[in-house]
Amino acid sequence: MSRSVKQIAIYGKGGIGKSTTTSNISAALAEAGHRVLQIGCDPKSDSTNTLRDGKYIPTILDTLREKKTVTADEVVFAGYRGVYCVEAGGPAPGVGCAGRGIIAAVELLKRLRVFEELEVDVVIYDVLGDVVCGGFAVPVREGIAEHVFTVSSADFMAVYAANNLFRGIQKYSRSGGALLGGVIANSINTGYAKEIIDDFVARTSTQVMEYVPRSVTVAASELQGKTTIEAAPDSEQADVYRGLAKRVFEHTESRTPSPLSDVELREWASAWADHLRAVAV
């Protein structure tokens, strides 16, 4: 690759706000003058919807199933402020690996020299983080992404998914895989939620990139089919996303996390449960 392109992967449990966060980061970076490409790597293929007024776009896997020869303009579409949008897609229901779309997307975009032709500054992979195996592990395993971030709330299953991602990063780091930039703490509106996330990142040798509050502004924006950056540009929530986007883009030092074992994670969660019951009395 002749020019420097920053490649970032954002993982997170399904439903945690990963795509919402990713799209707002992309929108904020485009607003700041960067040329951005967002690649949706969830089989639901809805990562880029709010960058395109709620509209779906053809996926790479669907297009490849229909045609032997595919051109860039058949799978890359322009969104808000010129953000380039790609959806990897998934297999037909009940058939094949859900991560296959990521592998196909990486191979096709590389073959078409999309990054070079579009002269993008940053590529953001929006990846389902419930499991880190097969195709879903590609951005980490192959070191495609320079930096990996995970979106997590203080809920146990979100933390559990983040810890699993840390295990994958730790495993693949020994063979040149991508490293962890930090945790994007989402839906943080209570003091105890922040304390839980802070304790988790301290125990796993990472950091919080931003605390993103739960906001009705986000819900209202998405009902319009837009990012908060576009629909409510003067809101406090939009400024939170702008600050996060700046930190993610300027981030340079990632590291190998120290994931908790299953036993350690369960003991940690139980201790927090006891603490919350005690303070609630």
C-alpha positions in Angstrom: 0.0 0.0 0.0 1.6 3.2 -1.2 -0.1 5.6 1.2 -0.6 5.4 5.0 -4.1 4.3 5.9 -5.1 3.9 9.5 -7.1 0.7 10.0 -9.3 0.3 13.1 -11.6 -2.5 14.3 -14.4 -1.9 16.7 -15.9 -5.0 18.3 -18.8 -5.4 20.6 -21.6 -7.7 21.7 -24.7 -7.6 19.5 -27.1 -4.9 20.7 -24.5 -3.1 22.7 -24.5 0.0 20.5 -21.4 -1.0 18.5 -22.7 0.1 15.1 -24.2 3.3 16.5 -20.8 4.2 18.0 -18.9 3.2 14.9 -21.1 5.2 12.6 -20.9 8.3 14.8 -17.1 8.0 14.9 -17.1 7.8 11.1 -19.4 10.7 10.7 -17.3 12.8 13.2 -14.1 12.0 11.4 -15.6 12.9 8.0 -16.9 16.1 9.5 -13.3 16.8 10.6 -12.1 16.4 7.0 -10.9 12.8 6.9 -11.7 10.4 4.1 -13.4 7.5 5.8 -14.4 4.0 4.8 -16.6 2.0 7.1 -16.9 -1.8 6.6 -19.9 -3.4 8.3 -18.9 -7.0 9.3 -22.1 -8.1 10.9 -24.3 -10.5 8.9 -27.3 -8.3 9.6 -25.7 -5.8 7.2 -27.0 -2.7 9.0 -23.8 -1.1 10.1 -23.9 1.8 7.7 -27.6 2.5 7.7 -27.5 5.7 9.7 -24.8 7.0 7.4 -27.3 6.6 4.5 -30.6 7.9 5.8 -31.6 4.4 7.0 -31.1 2.8 3.6 -29.5 -0.7 3.2 -26.9 -1.3 0.5 -26.0 -4.5 -1.4 -23.6 -6.6 0.5 -20.3 -8.0 -0.9 -21.4 -11.6 -0.4 -24.7 -11.1 -2.1 -23.1 -9.4 -5.0 -20.5 -12.1 -5.4 -23.2 -14.7 -5.4 -24.9 -13.0 -8.3 -21.9 -12.0 -10.4 -18.5 -13.5 -11.2 -16.9 -10.1 -11.8 -17.6 -7.3 -9.3 -16.5 -3.7 -9.5 -16.0 -1.2 -6.7 -19.0 0.9 -7.5 -21.2 -2.1 -7.0 -20.2 -2.6 -3.4 -18.9 0.8 -2.2 -21.5 3.5 -1.6 -21.2 7.1 -0.4 -22.9 8.2 2.8 -23.0 11.2 5.1 -20.2 13.7 4.3 -18.7 11.3 1.8 -18.1 8.4 4.2 -17.6 5.3 2.0 -19.9 2.5 3.1 -19.4 -1.2 2.6 -21.4 -4.2 4.0 -19.6 -7.5 4.0 -22.9 -9.5 4.5 -23.4 -13.1 5.6 -24.3 -16.5 4.2 -27.7 -17.7 3.2 -29.7 -18.6 6.4 -28.5 -21.9 7.8 -25.6 -22.2 5.4 -21.9 -21.5 6.0 -19.9 -19.4 8.4 -21.3 -16.0 9.4 -17.7 -14.6 9.4 -17.2 -15.5 5.7 -18.4 -12.1 4.6 -15.4 -10.4 6.4 -12.9 -12.7 4.6 -14.6 -12.1 1.2 -14.7 -8.3 1.8 -11.1 -8.1 2.7 -10.1 -10.1 -0.3 -12.3 -8.2 -2.8 -11.4 -4.7 -1.5 -7.7 -5.6 -1.6 -8.0 -7.0 -5.2 -9.8 -3.9 -6.4 -7.3 -1.6 -4.6 -10.2 0.3 -3.1 -8.2 2.0 -0.3 -5.7 3.3 -2.8 -8.2 4.3 -5.4 -10.5 6.2 -3.0 -7.4 7.6 -1.1 -9.0 7.0 2.3 -7.3 8.1 5.5 -9.0 5.6 7.8 -10.8 2.3 7.5 -13.1 1.2 10.3 -14.2 -2.4 10.6 -17.5 -2.8 12.6 -17.3 -6.3 13.8 -19.7 -8.5 15.8 -17.9 -9.4 19.1 -20.1 -12.1 20.6 -17.6 -14.6 19.4 -14.0 -14.1 18.2 -13.5 -17.1 15.9 -13.4 -17.8 12.1 -14.0 -14.8 9.9 -14.9 -12.6 12.9 -11.3 -12.9 14.1 -9.8 -11.9 10.7 -9.1 -8.2 11.6 -7.4 -9.3 14.8 -5.8 -12.5 13.7 -4.3 -11.2 10.4 -3.2 -7.9 11.9 -5.3 -6.1 9.3 -6.4 -3.6 11.9 -3.7 -1.6 13.6 -5.8 -1.0 16.7 -8.8 -2.8 18.2 -11.4 -1.2 20.4 -14.4 -2.8 22.0 -17.7 -1.3 23.0 -19.0 -2.5 26.3 -21.6 -1.4 28.9 -21.4 -2.4 32.6 -23.8 -5.4 32.0 -22.2 -8.8 32.6 -22.7 -10.2 29.1 -21.1 -7.2 27.5 -18.1 -7.5 29.8 -18.0 -11.2 29.1 -17.9 -10.6 25.4 -15.2 -8.0 25.8 -13.1 -10.4 27.9 -13.4 -13.0 25.2 -12.2 -10.5 22.7 -9.2 -9.8 25.0 -8.4 -13.6 25.0 -8.4 -13.6 21.2 -6.1 -10.5 21.0 -3.8 -12.1 23.6 -3.6 -15.3 21.6 -3.0 -13.8 18.2 -0.6 -11.1 19.5 2.0 -13.8 19.6 1.9 -14.1 15.8 1.6 -10.5 14.8 -2.1 -10.0 15.4 -3.7 -6.6 16.2 -3.5 -5.2 19.7 -6.0 -3.5 21.9 -6.5 0.2 22.0 -9.1 0.3 24.8 -12.7 0.1 25.8 -15.5 2.4 24.7 -17.8 2.5 27.7 -21.3 2.8 26.4 -24.6 3.6 28.1 -22.9 4.9 31.2 -25.4 6.9 33.2 -24.9 5.8 36.8 -21.9 6.1 39.1 -21.8 2.3 39.7 -21.7 1.6 36.0 -18.6 3.7 35.6 -17.0 2.1 38.6 -17.6 -1.4 37.2 -16.0 -0.5 33.8 -13.1 1.2 35.5 -12.5 -1.8 37.7 -12.7 -4.2 34.7 -10.2 -2.2 32.6 -7.8 -1.9 35.5 -7.9 -5.7 36.1 -7.3 -6.4 32.4 -4.5 -3.9 31.8 -6.4 -1.6 29.4 -8.1 1.8 29.4 -11.3 3.6 28.8 -11.4 5.6 25.6 -14.6 7.5 26.4 -17.7 7.2 28.6 -20.7 7.5 26.3 -24.0 8.2 28.1 -27.3 6.6 27.2 -29.2 9.4 25.5 -32.6 9.9 24.0 -30.9 12.0 21.3 -29.3 8.9 19.9 -32.6 7.1 19.8 -34.3 10.0 18.1 -31.5 10.3 15.6 -31.7 6.7 14.7 -35.4 6.8 14.2 -34.7 9.4 11.5 -32.2 7.0 10.0 -29.3 9.3 10.9 -26.2 9.5 13.1 -26.3 11.9 16.1 -23.6 13.8 14.4 -25.9 14.5 11.5 -29.3 14.7 13.2 -28.3 16.6 16.3 -24.9 18.3 15.5 -25.2 20.8 18.4 -26.1 18.3 21.1 -23.9 17.3 24.0 -24.0 13.7 22.7 -22.6 14.7 19.3 -19.7 16.4 21.1 -19.1 13.2 23.1 -18.8 11.3 19.8 -16.5 14.0 18.3 -14.2 13.7 21.3 -14.2 9.9 21.0 -13.5 10.0 17.3 -10.5 12.3 17.8 -9.0 10.0 20.5 -9.5 6.9 18.4 -8.0 8.5 15.3 -5.0 9.9 17.2 -4.4 6.7 19.2 -1.0 5.2 18.5 -0.1 2.9 21.4 -2.0 -0.3 21.7 -1.1 -3.3 23.8 -1.9 -6.9 24.7 -4.6 -7.1 27.4 -4.6 -9.4 30.4 -8.0 -11.2 30.2 -9.6 -12.7 33.2 -10.1 -16.5 33.4 -13.6 -17.8 33.6 -13.3 -18.3 37.3 -11.8 -14.9 37.9 -14.5 -13.2 35.8 -17.3 -15.0 37.7 -15.7 -14.2 41.1 -15.3 -10.6 40.0 -18.9 -10.3 38.9 -20.2 -12.0 42.1 -18.2 -9.5 44.2 -19.8 -6.6 42.3 -23.2 -8.1 42.7 -22.7 -8.3 46.5 -21.4 -4.7 46.6 -24.4 -3.4 44.6 -26.8 -5.2 46.9 -25.1 -3.8 50.0 -25.2 -0.2 48.8 -28.9 -0.6 47.7 -30.0 -1.5 51.2 
